[in-house]
Amino acid sequence: MKLRGKILFGGIGLMAVAMLLLGVMMIRAHRATYLEEAELRARAFLSMLAVASRGPVASGSLEDLDSMLASLIEHDLDLLDIQFVSIVDTNRRVIGHTDTRHYGTRPSDPFIIDAVAATEPLVRRIDNDDLLLVSMPMDTAVPGKSSIRWGTVVAGIGLERVRSGLVELFLRAVPTILIFVGLVTLLVGWRLERSVIRPVRELTASARAFAGGNLDARASIESDDELAVLCETFNRMSDQIARYTRQLEDEIRARTRELEEANRQLEALAITDALTGMFNRRYFEEALDKELRRCQRVDSPLSLLMMDVDHFKLYNDRHGHQAGDDLLRRLAKIVQRRVRETDMACRYGGEEFTIILPGTTTPDALVVASQLRQMVEEHPFAFAETQPSGKVTVSIGVATFPDHAEDKAGLISCADKAMYLVKQGGRNGVRAAPSEPVS
């Protein structure tokens, strides 16, 4: 039996019930059923339409959107009592409408304003116009990510069929149906539930699940009426949209991985000195803060080495900046070979370097500083013989938390002063603040 015949069969039952003393209550009950049916059909239709429209809207293919709406006008609007279908973007601009006169407008209708702002479907009945307004958001759901809102589908469902059916039911009631009123009422309710409401609910549930991100959701209706055709159309559309959505998700995942890798590279560049490959001053400031707080919590020492290349300006002036840059790169490699994995070697600026030694006391830090001084002195740098001492040398100042200072600024200042005391004492040496120089 076709859907129209099923509705007519239900109308006959309602006519009989209307003649009873309790007919008013029965009419109201069936009226609610019809309204629920209209709402469920509208929700199912809009769920499919929202999913079908999402691709053209997201890709900007408004021609495909127009073709789809034209197909609706030709085949489906009368079947579902749809007075109009409107598709609006997130700015409330009409980008699709069954009446082309509305293209490009920004409706001020309160329901459309509420629908664009809502994150869930809306249903509102306009009693004076016998019209049911239904909206459905067009969202793209990606697992683990926030959904993307493309727009809103709004449809007006005519209720004239519901109203006229109820009036006709009342007028055609005959006394002979009184005998069968109970049976007819039960039969109508059962038939509508089994043949109309239940299939529409199943179709709506499948459409909602699909729109919510379950791309495997499909509907199954065993009948030979228009609902079965609608179900088949939904499943076919779902297959196409699922393929498109999975391709889109794969592209999004690939782009996300590219962005994450780019962010990692940017973060590495932000804390790395371009010339030497060591950590830069920004990283040094943050790392020293963090390590000092940790050492304060666990009551552990921390030493800081401040190292400067002796007579570096003279070296640069004699041999050029390229030779000076090469010297700094080689010096950075010497430092990186000597320090531990837990130590942090940084280029502080120009020819100055800093080394953070967590868990290191002043005597141990002086040993490290002395070894570094000796390794630099013995390294065969290019043009080393032109330096005043006949070799490239460094001056190193040492400061320790909490012996010399208890904060970052104080520790840097102490190490810096110790380094300049080495400079004043003839360079190429190591000194702890306020200890005597150690060679």
Secondary structure, DSSP 4 states (H G I P E B T S, - for coil): --HHHHHHHHHHHHHHHHTSTTHHHHHHHHHHHHHHHHHHHHHHHHHHHHHHHHHHHHHT-HHHHHHHHHHHHHHTTTTTTEEEEEEE-TTS-EEEESSGGGTT-----HHHHHHHH-SS-EEEEEGGGTEEEEEEEEEE--TTS--EEEEEEEEEEE-HHHHHHHHHHHHT--GGGGGGHHHHHHHHHHHHIIIIIHHHHHHHHHHHHHHTT-TT------SSSHHHHHHHHHHHHHHHHHHHHHHHHHHHHHHHHHHHHHHHHHHHHHTB-TTTSSB-HHHHHHHHHHHHHHHHHHT--EEEEEEEETTHHHHHHHH-HHHHHHHHHHHHHHHHHHS-TT-EEEEEETTEEEEEEET--HHHHHHHHHHHHHHHHHS--TTGGGSTTSS--EEEEEEEETTT-SSHHHHHHHHHHHHHHHHHTTSS-EEETTSPEE-
